[in-house]
Amino acid sequence: MLPRDSVSLTPVAAARPALPVGDPRQQAFARALANLVGQSMAADVLAKLPDGSFVVRINDMAARMPLPQGAQVGTQVPLTLVTVAPRPTFQVRTGQGAPAFAEAGPPLPEGASPQESTLAYLEGKDAAALTRTAALLAGARGLAQLPGGAADGASTSISTAGKMLGDVIAAAQKADTQATAAVGRTPLLGGPSLDAGAIAQALKDGLGKSGLFYESHVAEWAEGARPRADLAAEPQARGMPPPTDPNTAQFINLQLNAHEQGRAAWQGQLWPGRDMQWDVERDASGRQDGGEDENGGTWQSSLRLRFGALGEVAARVVLSGGQLHIRLDAQDESVKGLLDAHRARLADALDAAGTPLSTLTVHDDGQR
């Protein structure tokens, strides 16, 4: 599983390409770096160009790349090569703690204008996806260097992983929009229902069969803990485009978010005509040892539904330390009053279900 979110790189000037990816000079430059994916090196800063990019020396080759603000001619900038496709991209250590990434290419042909051949530079929170890529490469490199591993085998392994990561990043850059949730293609229920158990099971099935957890489900099946029929309902089992497809690359990123951030998101229809957005997030930050507390940690569930009479209603449910807290947001004051009038009915239903309500607040959207 590889990253997608926020992978589009921000150019330092007008959005025109540097040397085309198919240009022989660009291809030769990428080939010269192909076996160095995952390795750290230093760029000697040789000169600054009119567009703000720099001429540097990388691995005894002259190159052009954007650098962090404050970079000075005559200094060295630490780099780690993340990918060579579609262009060589380096993680740049800025010394400020924030991740940064920069594309690099060969020096421009004589007479070419830097302003018309830009290279991309990405920093701050938008660099999160490539930061994960760099971490994966570092992990692969560390495994390759364990005792008993052959040096030449290590290079081959890292290069293969780097190429795969680079291909997926390149595909993600082609996506027109950023995917933020797994998309349900069919309604979870056949029609409106007041059966809380049926709704709960439908929500569980919708998220569980979304494909976000497919690999872990395969592992459970291999251990005999999950029937094979369960896997057939997930999109991977029905066939998906290769990882280099932009849509697949985005979905891979959603899987990474679920794994790394403890957050999963789903959007679709609860039943025909009833659109729903749903987020589930686990907060394990309170645990010093990374384990579970006796109450299972803190869970947050947020969903947004649109009803004919009530309009759009959002609910945020927090279960922490065995206590249940609910916040409801309505579109206007009249709907807020209606929801507020039925708070006792909700509390009684939760008591009967064995999950007492600790707090309930009802707001209109203007109070957010």
N, C-alpha and C positions, 0 to 999 in steps of 0.2 A: 504494500500500500504506500502510495506516494503522494506528495502534497499538491494542492491546487490553490487554496485560497490566497488571494492577493499576490498572485505571481506576476501579473503584468508589471513591467518595469517602467519607471518614469524617465523619459528622456531629459537630458540636460539642455536641449535646445529644441528647435522645431522637429516634429515627428517625421523625419525622413530617415531612410535606412543608411547605415554605414555601408561598407562594402557588402554587396549582396552575398547571402549565404552561399550561393553557388559560384562566386568569384574564385578563380584559381588561387589568388593570393590569400583570400580568407580561408579556403580549404586547406592550403598548405600550413597556415598558421595553426589551425585547429588540429591537424594531424601531428604537428610537432609537440603538442601538449597532451595528446590523447592518453599517453601512458602515465600522466602525472595527476589524474583526477584523484582528489582526496588528499593530495600532498600539500604541505605548507612550503612557502618560498617567500622571498623578498623582492619587491620591485624597487629598483634604483630610479629615482625621479630625475630625469635628464633635462626636461624643458616643459614650459607651460605654453599651450596654444591659445589663439585668440578666443575660441569658444569656451575656454575654461577647462578643457580636458588637458591631459599631459602626455608627453612622450616618456616612456619608461623602458627599462631593460628588465625582462623577465626570462629567467633560465637562459641567459646569454642571447636573447633575441630582443630586438627593438619592437615596441608595441605602443599602441595608443589606447588610453583608457581614462575615464573620469575618476577623480579621487575625492576624498572628503574635503570639506572646506578647511582651509588652513594648511593643506599639503604644501611643502616647500621643495623647490629644486635643490638637489644635492643631498636629500635625505633618503631613507629607505622606508617603505610601507609594507608591513607584513600582510601576506595574502594566503588564501587557501583556494585551490582550484576546485570548483563545485561541479561544473559541467563544461563540455565543449560543444554542445548542441543547443540551440541553433548557432550560438556563438560562444566562445570561451567566456565563462562567467566566474568571477572570483569573489569569495567572501573577503571583505576588507576589514582589518582590525583598526578601528578608529581611536582606541584608547579612551573612549567616552562611555563604553559599556553598551551602546546601542549597536545592533547588527547593521551592516551595510554590505551591499553587493554591487559589483560593477562589471559591465561587459568590456571585453578587450578585443582589439583587432590589430592587424599589421599597420604600419605607418601608411598614410595616404599617398597615392601617386602624386608625382610632381604636378603642381597647378591645381589640385583638388582643394576645395574649401572645407575646413572643419565644420563650419556652420551648416553645411549641406550634407554632412555625413556623420550623424550623431550616434553616440553609443549610450546605452541606458545605464542609469544609476538608481539604486533602490535603497532606502534606509528607513529606520524607525519601525513602527508596528507593521507596516506593509511588507517588511522583509521576513515576516515570521515563517512563511512557507519555505523559503530558501534556507532559513536557519535550520529548520528540521532536516532538510536535505544534507546540509553540511554535517549535522550531528550523525546522521545515518552513515555517511561516508567515513567519518572519524571512527565510528564503531566498527565498520567493516575493516578498516585499516588496522585497528587494534587487534581484532581477531586474527587477521592474517599474520601478525607479528608474534603470536603466541609461540612458546617453545615447541619445536618440532615442525613448524611450518616452513616451507621452502621459500626463499626470497623471490625466486622467479614466479612461483605459484601465487605469491601474495600480489605481485604486480598484475598478473592476469585477472585475479579475482576482483581487485579494486577497479580495474579498467572496465570490466563487464558491468559491475554495479554502477559505476559512474555513467556509462553509456545509457543504461536503462533509466537512471534518474534523469539524465539530460533529455532523453527522448520524451519522458512524461512531462517535464517542465516545459519543453518546447510545445507540446500539444496543449498544455494548459494555457499558454500564452495566446493561443488561437481562439479561446472561448470568448464569445461576445459578452456574456454576462456571468456573474459569479453565482454559483449554486450555494444556497444557505441551508437547504433541508432536503431530505429524501422525499421523493414525490410519489404519493399513492396514485396508481392509475385507475383504480376502481374504488367505489365507496366501501367503507368498512362494514356498514350495515345495509340491508336491503331496503329499509324504510325507517321512519321515526319510531323510537322505542322509549318506554319509561322503565325498562328493565335495567337497573344499574349493573347487575352482574353481566348481562349480555354486552352492554356498552364497554365495561371494563375489559372483558375478554377480547372484544373487537379492537380496542386500543392496543392491548398487549400484542395481539396477532399482527396488527398493522406495523408496529415498530419492529417486532421480532422478525417479520418476513420482509422487511424493507431492503435487506442486503447489507445493512451497516455492520452486522455482526456475523457475516457469512463464514469467515475463516474460523472463528471460534466455534461456530455450530458444526463445521466440518470436523474440527478436533473432537468435539463431543460425540459426533457420530462414530468416529474412528475408535473411540473408547467404549462404544456401546451404550452411551448415555442419551442418544437422540436417534429417533428413527430416520431412515433415509428419506422417507416421504416428506418430512419437514423441509429438507433442503430443496426439494423440487419446487417449492413455492417461492423461492428467492430468485431475484433477477439473474444472479451469476449462473445458477443452474439452468436457466432458460437461454443463456447465451447473451454476452455483452460484447460490444466492440472492443478492440485491443486497448491496452493502457495508453497508447498514443492518440486515441480519439479524445477530443476535448471534453466531451460529456463524461467519458469514463474517467479521465483525469480529475475532473471536478468531484465525481463520486468517491474516488480514492481519497481525496482530501477530506470529505465528510467522514469517512471511516477513520482517518487519522485524528480528526477532532474528537470523535467519540472515544477513541482510545486514550489520547493524550490529555484531553480537557475534561473527560467525564461528562460530555454533553452530547445529546442526540436530538435532532430536530426532524419533524415530519410535517408534511402539508398535503392536503387532499380533501376528500369529502367524508364526513362522518356517516352520512347517508345521502342519497341523491338530492342535490340542491342545497346541502348544508356544508359549506366550506369550513375548513378548520385548519388552524396553524397550531402546532404543539411542540413544545420544547421540554426536555427532561434533562436535568443537570444534577450531578452529585458533587458536593463540596466536601473534600477530604482534608482540607487545609488545617483543620483543628487537631489532626492526629500527628504527633511528633514522629511516630515510628512508621507511618504510612499504612497502618493496619486499620481494622474496623473497631469502632467502639461498640459497647454492648447494645446500643440502639440502632446500629447500622449507619451511623453518620447522618449528614444533613442532605435531604433531597429537595429539590425545587422543581415544580412542574408548572408550566405556563401554557395556557391555551386561549385561543381567540375564536369565537363563533359568532355567526350572524343569524339572528332570529327575526321572523316576520314582525312580531309585535314588539320585541325589545330592542331591535337593531343589533348593533355589534356589542358583544359583551366579552370582556377579557377576565380571566381568572388566574390568579397566582397562588399556588398551594405550596407551603413549606412544611416539611416534616422533619423535625429536629429534636433529638433527645426524647423521643416518644411524644412530643407535643405537635399538634396540628394547627397551623395558622393559615388563614385564607384571606385573600384580598380580591374583591370584585370591582371591576371598572365598567361603568355604563356610559352611554353616549350623552345622556342629559339627566337633569334633576328628577324628572318624573319617573324614569326607569330606575334610578337610584332608590327612590322612595319605595317602589314596588319590591325591589330586591330586599331592601332593608326590612320591609314588613314581613317577609318570610324567613328571617334569620332563625327564628325559634324552630321552625319546621326543619331546616337544614341541620341545626344542632341536635334535634331529637333523632333524626335519621342517622347521623354519625354516631351518636351514643349507642343506638341499637346495633350498629355495625361493629361496635367495639373499638372505635377510634374517636374518643371525645374531642370536641372542638375547643381549642384553647382560646383563639381569638378570631374574630371575623370583622373586617372593615369593608365598607361599601363606599365607593367614590364615583363621581362622574369624571369624564376624561379631562376636564379642565382643572382638576385638582392634582393631576399627576405631577 
